[in-house]
Amino acid sequence: NPLPIEAQFAPVKGIVVADFNHDNFEDILLTGNSYQTNVSAGRYDASKGLVLKGDGRGNFKPLTLEQSGFINDLDATGLSLLRDKDNDLKILVANNNNLLKVFSLNQLQEQSLKILPTDISCEIIYENNSKTHKEFYFGSGYLSQSSRSIEISNGIKQIYITNNKGVKRLAFEASN
């Protein structure tokens, strides 16, 4: 399905996909703009950052800036999702010739699985037996890399991780 028009207001330089609202559907966080254009075109700076709420069927609804709390109207160059020393999730936004912005996520769960360097993907099975597939990358955008971890929220039944040799292992199973 096509993304909403709000995702096309300016060039996108950073994307993070995660379940930000803990409804077991992937959401998308975007940031961008470009100040490196020629004088006659002017800056491409109509983006203030965007959170797209996923419905699990490939549709995404844009949240307002007030709903998401994510605002970055600078010349963004990268976006990452990381855990700090206290295990709290942070969103880092790198901005060209400007400050690094850090946003805190309001978390409902404290548990996460760390991913080994040889792990390449996982299958998440939910209590309603729906499934999602995630791949793990070294680098998630222009000169940026998110933490290699999986957030475990309510409603997840099992997580299977596959390594670079094709070996699959059960990494998480909810207790009954």
C-alpha positions as CSV (number, residue, x, y, z in Angstrom):
1,N,0.0,0.0,0.0
2,P,1.3,3.5,-0.7
3,L,2.4,5.6,2.2
4,P,0.4,8.7,3.1
5,I,1.2,12.0,1.4
6,E,2.8,13.3,4.7
7,A,5.7,10.8,4.0
8,Q,6.4,12.7,0.8
9,F,6.7,16.3,2.0
10,A,10.5,16.2,1.9
11,P,13.3,13.7,1.3
12,V,13.6,11.0,3.9
13,K,17.0,10.5,5.4
14,G,16.2,8.2,8.3
15,I,13.7,5.4,8.9
16,V,13.2,3.2,11.9
17,V,10.5,0.4,11.9
18,A,9.3,-0.8,15.3
19,D,6.2,-1.3,17.4
20,F,6.2,2.1,19.1
21,N,2.7,1.9,20.6
22,H,2.9,-1.8,21.7
23,D,-0.1,-2.9,19.7
24,N,1.9,-5.7,18.0
25,F,1.9,-3.9,14.7
26,E,5.0,-2.4,13.2
27,D,5.0,1.4,13.0
28,I,7.4,3.7,11.0
29,L,9.4,6.7,12.2
30,L,10.7,9.0,9.4
31,T,12.9,12.1,9.4
32,G,14.5,14.0,6.6
33,N,14.8,17.3,4.8
34,S,17.7,18.5,2.6
35,Y,19.5,21.8,2.7
36,Q,22.0,20.7,0.1
37,T,20.0,21.8,-2.9
38,N,20.8,24.4,-5.6
39,V,20.0,28.0,-4.9
40,S,17.1,28.2,-7.5
41,A,15.3,25.2,-6.0
42,G,15.6,26.3,-2.4
43,R,15.7,23.9,0.6
44,Y,13.6,20.8,0.8
45,D,12.5,21.4,4.4
46,A,8.8,20.7,4.7
47,S,9.3,17.7,7.1
48,K,9.0,18.1,10.8
49,G,9.4,14.3,11.4
50,L,6.7,11.7,11.1
51,V,5.3,8.7,12.9
52,L,3.1,6.4,10.9
53,K,1.0,4.0,12.9
54,G,0.7,0.6,11.3
55,D,-2.5,-1.5,11.4
56,G,-0.9,-4.9,10.5
57,R,-2.4,-5.0,7.0
58,G,0.1,-2.7,5.3
59,N,-1.7,0.5,6.0
60,F,-0.1,3.4,7.9
61,K,-1.9,6.4,9.5
62,P,0.2,9.6,10.2
63,L,0.1,10.8,13.8
64,T,0.1,14.5,14.5
65,L,3.2,16.1,16.0
66,E,1.3,16.5,19.3
67,Q,0.3,12.8,19.3
68,S,3.8,11.4,18.5
69,G,5.9,14.0,20.4
70,F,8.5,13.5,17.7
71,I,9.6,16.7,16.1
72,N,12.8,17.2,14.0
73,D,12.6,20.0,11.5
74,L,16.3,20.2,10.8
75,D,18.5,18.7,8.0
76,A,18.5,15.1,9.3
77,T,21.2,12.7,8.1
78,G,20.4,9.6,10.2
79,L,18.0,7.9,12.6
80,S,18.7,5.1,15.1
81,L,16.9,3.3,17.9
82,L,19.2,2.5,20.8
83,R,19.2,1.3,24.4
84,D,21.1,3.4,26.9
85,K,23.1,2.2,30.0
86,D,19.8,2.0,32.0
87,N,18.2,-0.2,29.2
88,D,15.8,2.6,28.2
89,L,15.0,3.0,24.5
90,K,16.2,6.2,22.8
91,I,15.7,7.5,19.3
92,L,18.8,9.4,18.1
93,V,18.5,11.9,15.2
94,A,21.7,13.1,13.5
95,N,21.4,16.5,11.9
96,N,23.8,18.0,9.3
97,N,25.8,20.8,10.9
98,N,23.6,20.8,13.9
99,L,22.9,19.1,17.2
100,L,22.2,15.5,17.8
101,K,18.6,15.1,19.0
102,V,17.7,12.4,21.5
103,F,14.1,11.3,22.1
104,S,13.0,9.0,24.9
105,L,10.3,6.3,24.3
106,N,7.6,5.7,26.8
107,Q,8.0,2.0,27.3
108,L,5.4,-0.5,28.5
109,Q,7.8,-3.5,28.7
110,E,11.3,-3.8,30.1
111,Q,12.3,-7.0,28.3
112,S,14.3,-7.3,25.1
113,L,16.4,-10.0,23.3
114,K,19.9,-9.2,22.2
115,I,20.8,-10.3,18.7
116,L,24.1,-12.1,18.1
117,P,26.4,-10.8,15.3
118,T,25.6,-14.0,13.3
119,D,21.8,-13.6,13.6
120,I,20.1,-12.4,10.4
121,S,16.3,-12.6,11.0
122,C,13.5,-13.6,13.3
123,E,10.0,-14.8,13.1
124,I,7.6,-13.4,15.8
125,I,4.5,-15.4,16.5
126,Y,1.7,-13.6,18.4
127,E,-1.0,-15.1,20.7
128,N,-3.5,-14.9,17.8
129,N,-1.1,-17.0,15.7
130,S,-0.3,-14.1,13.3
131,K,3.3,-13.8,12.4
132,T,5.8,-11.2,11.4
133,H,9.3,-11.5,10.0
134,K,12.2,-9.1,10.8
135,E,15.7,-8.9,9.4
136,F,18.7,-7.6,11.3
137,Y,21.1,-5.2,9.7
138,F,24.5,-3.7,10.4
139,G,23.5,-0.1,9.5
140,S,19.9,1.2,9.2
141,G,20.5,4.3,7.2
142,Y,23.1,6.8,6.1
143,L,26.0,6.2,8.5
144,S,23.6,5.1,11.3
145,Q,22.9,1.8,13.1
146,S,20.2,0.8,15.5
147,S,20.7,-1.6,18.4
148,R,20.3,-5.2,17.4
149,S,17.6,-6.2,19.7
150,I,13.9,-7.3,19.7
151,E,11.4,-5.7,22.1
152,I,9.2,-8.2,23.8
153,S,5.7,-6.8,24.3
154,N,2.5,-8.4,25.6
155,G,0.8,-10.6,23.0
156,I,4.1,-12.2,21.7
157,K,3.9,-16.0,22.0
158,Q,7.2,-17.1,20.5
159,I,10.3,-15.7,18.8
160,Y,12.5,-17.8,16.5
161,I,15.8,-16.5,15.4
162,T,17.7,-17.6,12.3
163,N,21.5,-17.3,12.0
164,N,23.7,-16.8,8.9
165,K,24.0,-20.6,8.5
166,G,20.2,-21.1,8.3
167,V,19.9,-22.6,11.8
168,K,16.7,-21.6,13.6
169,R,16.4,-21.4,17.4
170,L,13.6,-20.7,19.8
171,A,14.8,-17.4,21.5
172,F,11.6,-16.6,23.5
173,E,8.5,-18.4,24.6
174,A,5.8,-16.7,26.7
175,S,5.0,-18.4,30.0
176,N,1.4,-19.5,30.4
